[in-house]
């Protein structure tokens, strides 16, 4: 079967849905369709850190910047292929972009970070009360070679275990970690934001919040080197709109909760819980410092089994975010 044909077909369907959505949501009071540049952003899931893009779309921040934004849901690897073929301009799978840079020298860069803390958790059975109790235990992961798995190994090393040898890491299939933990076939599980709350409500114990244990970025956005070279104005506009969204989220809890309910299809109670717990993990300027960048790239080095990490300036370009933040500050922009 021809993979490139399949990718094209998937993208065609996604882009068609995005086009209809864009037409239906168009507000003639803000701009005419002819004056806007169509920009496609691929996001891998309807997770909390990705809500900034629907908010930027719904609040009109993208249109204020001359952009007709189309949010498309595509798996990380497919989104990288789509970006390299210029079907989309950005992907919210920034970590996958870093892997592609390290593994295949892909011409990509991360240009925005929504979070400076990792939104992953390790939940265990209630009888496991100490990290050292994880020796010999089965941990459900998102993949034995997943970035979060390598982060967990570092965390366990900090807590007196041999992260590489002591526990048994098992790939139970995408999205099945919590089910395996609740069923008793796993002793612990690496979980996302949404899975975490269900696990806690079912009596599981929270052993680690990764954001308290490691210093890495999360929710990163990537684009191509070609786009950076040929269309820097569009990137500046897109990132500025995204920063407006970040500022809105911090200031307007009620509006963000409503946006999260619509975006992810969760209850008001769940959206409020997520907001109150995690709004402090969002960056203020869309960037992370050099230490976090180096930590990210060291994890990526382990994932691809490379001898040396990729240099930071080969993988990141936060100039767009830092300049946009300065511009918003200078004009006194507020939601």
C-alpha positions in Angstrom: 0.0 0.0 0.0 1.3 3.5 -0.9 1.9 5.4 2.4 2.2 8.8 0.7 -1.2 8.3 -1.0 -2.8 7.4 2.3 -1.3 10.5 3.9 -2.6 12.6 1.1 -6.1 11.1 1.4 -6.1 11.6 5.2 -5.0 15.2 4.8 -7.6 15.9 2.1 -10.4 14.7 4.4 -9.0 16.7 7.3 -8.5 19.9 5.2 -12.0 19.6 3.8 -13.5 19.4 7.3 -11.3 22.4 8.3 -12.5 24.4 5.3 -16.2 23.9 6.2 -15.5 24.8 9.8 -13.7 27.9 8.8 -16.5 29.0 6.5 -19.2 28.4 9.1 -17.3 30.3 11.8 -16.3 33.3 9.6 -17.2 36.7 11.0 -17.4 39.4 8.3 -17.1 42.1 11.0 -13.5 41.2 11.6 -12.1 40.8 8.1 -13.0 39.6 4.6 -11.9 36.2 3.5 -9.7 37.7 0.7 -7.6 39.6 3.2 -6.7 36.6 5.4 -3.9 34.1 4.9 -5.0 30.5 5.3 -2.8 28.7 7.9 -3.2 25.1 8.9 -2.1 23.9 12.3 -2.1 20.1 13.0 -2.6 19.1 16.6 -2.4 15.5 17.9 -5.2 15.5 20.5 -7.8 17.6 22.2 -5.6 18.1 25.3 -5.6 21.1 27.6 -2.3 22.6 26.3 -3.7 22.6 22.7 -6.8 24.7 23.6 -4.8 27.9 23.0 -5.3 27.5 19.2 -9.1 27.1 19.2 -9.2 30.1 21.7 -7.1 32.2 19.3 -9.5 31.3 16.5 -12.7 31.9 18.5 -11.6 35.1 20.1 -10.6 36.6 16.7 -6.9 36.9 17.6 -5.8 35.0 14.5 -8.0 37.2 12.3 -6.6 40.3 14.0 -3.2 39.1 12.8 -4.4 38.5 9.2 -4.7 34.7 9.6 -7.6 32.4 8.7 -6.7 29.5 11.1 -7.7 25.9 10.4 -7.1 23.5 13.2 -6.7 19.9 12.0 -6.4 16.8 14.1 -3.6 14.6 12.8 -1.3 12.0 14.4 2.2 13.3 15.2 4.2 11.4 12.6 1.6 12.2 9.9 1.7 15.9 10.9 5.5 16.0 10.4 5.1 14.5 6.9 2.3 17.0 6.1 4.3 19.9 7.3 7.3 18.9 5.2 5.0 18.6 2.1 3.6 22.0 2.9 0.1 20.8 3.5 0.2 22.3 7.0 2.3 25.1 8.3 2.6 24.1 12.0 2.3 21.0 14.1 1.6 20.8 17.8 3.7 17.7 18.0 6.9 19.6 18.7 8.5 16.7 20.5 8.0 14.5 17.4 9.7 17.2 15.4 12.7 17.1 17.7 12.9 13.4 17.2 12.8 13.9 13.4 15.6 16.5 13.7 17.8 14.2 15.8 17.1 11.0 13.8 17.0 12.3 10.2 18.3 15.9 10.4 14.8 17.0 9.3 14.7 20.8 8.5 12.4 21.7 11.4 12.4 24.0 14.4 10.3 24.4 17.6 9.1 28.0 17.7 6.6 28.0 20.6 6.2 26.3 24.0 2.9 26.5 25.7 4.1 24.8 28.9 7.3 24.8 30.9 6.3 21.8 33.0 5.6 18.3 31.7 1.9 17.4 31.9 2.4 13.7 32.6 1.8 11.7 35.8 2.7 8.3 37.2 -0.2 6.7 39.1 0.1 3.5 40.9 -2.1 0.9 42.7 -3.1 2.3 46.1 -0.8 -0.2 48.0 2.3 1.2 46.3 3.3 4.0 48.6 7.0 4.6 47.9 9.0 5.0 44.7 11.3 2.1 45.8 8.2 -0.2 45.8 8.2 0.1 42.0 11.2 -2.3 41.8 10.1 -5.3 39.8 6.7 -3.8 39.1 5.0 -3.4 35.7 4.5 0.1 34.4 2.1 0.8 31.5 3.6 3.4 29.2 2.8 5.3 26.0 5.6 3.3 24.4 8.9 1.8 25.7 10.8 4.3 23.6 8.4 7.2 24.3 9.8 10.5 25.6 7.7 10.2 28.8 9.2 6.8 29.5 12.8 8.2 29.3 11.7 11.0 31.6 10.3 8.5 34.1 13.7 6.6 34.0 15.4 9.8 35.1 12.9 10.4 37.8 13.3 6.9 39.2 17.1 7.3 39.2 16.6 10.4 41.4 14.5 8.4 43.9 17.0 5.6 44.4 16.1 3.1 41.7 17.8 2.0 38.6 15.4 3.5 36.1 16.6 1.3 33.3 16.5 -2.0 35.1 14.3 -2.0 38.2 10.8 -1.7 36.8 9.3 -3.4 33.7 8.0 -0.9 31.1 5.3 -2.2 28.9 3.5 -0.7 25.9 -0.2 -1.5 26.3 -1.3 0.5 23.3 -2.1 4.1 22.9 -4.7 5.3 25.4 -4.8 2.0 27.2 -2.6 2.7 30.2 -5.3 3.7 32.6 -7.5 0.7 31.6 -4.6 -1.7 32.3 -3.9 -0.1 35.7 -7.5 -0.2 36.8 -7.8 -3.8 35.6 -4.9 -4.8 37.8 -2.8 -6.1 34.9 -0.3 -3.2 35.5 1.1 -1.9 38.8 1.5 1.7 37.6 0.8 3.8 34.5 2.1 7.0 32.8 -1.0 9.1 32.3 -2.1 12.3 30.6 -4.1 15.1 32.2 -7.5 13.7 31.5 -6.5 10.1 32.5 -5.0 11.3 35.7 -8.3 12.6 37.1 -10.2 9.4 36.3 -7.5 7.3 38.0 -7.5 9.4 41.1 -11.3 9.2 41.3 -11.0 5.4 41.0 -8.7 5.3 44.0 -5.3 5.1 42.4 -2.3 6.8 44.0 -0.4 9.7 42.5 3.3 8.9 42.8 4.8 11.6 40.5 3.8 14.7 38.7 6.5 14.9 36.0 6.4 18.7 36.0 7.7 18.7 39.6 10.5 16.2 38.9 12.1 17.3 35.6 12.6 20.6 33.8 11.4 20.2 30.3 9.1 21.9 27.8 5.6 20.5 26.9 3.0 21.4 24.3 5.6 22.7 21.8 4.8 23.9 18.3 7.1 23.3 15.3 7.4 24.6 11.7 9.8 24.1 8.9 13.1 25.9 8.2 11.7 26.8 4.8 8.7 28.5 6.3 10.9 30.4 8.7 13.0 31.6 5.8 10.3 32.3 3.3 7.4 33.5 5.5 8.7 34.9 8.8 5.9 37.5 8.8 3.2 34.8 9.0 5.0 33.0 11.8 5.3 36.3 13.7 1.6 36.9 13.3 0.6 33.4 14.3 2.8 33.3 17.4 1.6 36.8 18.4 -2.0 35.5 18.2 -1.1 32.4 20.2 0.5 34.6 23.0 -2.7 36.7 23.1 -4.5 33.4 23.7 -2.1 32.5 26.5 -2.7 35.9 28.1 -6.5 35.5 27.8 -6.4 32.0 29.4 -4.5 33.4 32.5 -7.0 36.3 32.9 -10.3 34.7 32.0 -11.0 31.4 33.9 -14.7 31.3 33.0 -14.0 31.8 29.3 -11.2 29.3 29.2 -13.3 26.7 31.0 -16.1 27.2 28.5 -13.6 26.9 25.6 -12.2 23.7 27.1 -15.6 22.2 27.4 -16.4 22.9 23.8 -12.9 21.8 22.5 -12.5 18.6 24.5 -16.1 17.7 25.2 -15.6 17.5 29.0 -17.9 18.6 31.8 -17.7 22.0 33.4 -16.5 20.4 36.6 -13.7 18.5 34.8 -12.6 21.6 32.8 -12.6 23.7 36.0 -10.5 21.1 37.8 -8.0 21.0 35.0 -7.8 24.8 34.8 -7.3 25.3 38.5 -4.6 22.7 38.7 -2.6 23.4 35.6 -3.0 27.1 34.5 0.3 27.8 36.3 2.2 25.4 34.0 1.6 27.7 30.9 4.5 29.9 29.8 4.1 33.6 29.9 6.1 34.4 26.7 5.8 31.2 24.7 9.4 30.2 25.3 11.5 28.0 27.7 15.0 28.7 28.8 18.2 27.2 27.6 18.3 24.7 30.5 14.9 23.3 29.5 16.0 23.1 25.9 19.1 21.2 26.7 17.2 18.8 28.9 14.7 18.2 26.1 17.4 17.5 23.6 19.2 15.1 26.0 16.0 13.1 26.3 15.7 13.1 22.6 19.3 11.9 22.3 18.3 8.9 24.5 15.2 8.2 22.5 17.1 8.0 19.2 20.2 6.4 20.8 22.5 9.1 19.6 26.0 9.8 21.0 25.5 13.5 21.2 22.4 15.8 21.5 21.4 18.1 18.7 22.6 21.7 19.4 19.8 24.0 20.7 20.1 26.4 17.9 19.4 23.6 15.4 16.2 22.6 17.1 14.7 25.8 18.6 13.9 29.3 17.4 12.1 31.2 20.1 12.9 34.6 18.6 9.4 34.9 17.2 7.8 34.3 20.6 10.2 36.6 22.5 9.7 39.4 20.0 5.9 39.0 20.0 5.9 39.2 23.8 7.9 42.4 23.7 5.5 43.9 21.1 2.4 43.0 23.2 4.1 44.5 26.3 5.1 47.7 24.4 1.5 48.3 23.1 0.0 47.4 26.5 -2.2 44.7 24.9 -4.7 43.0 27.2 -7.5 40.5 26.5 
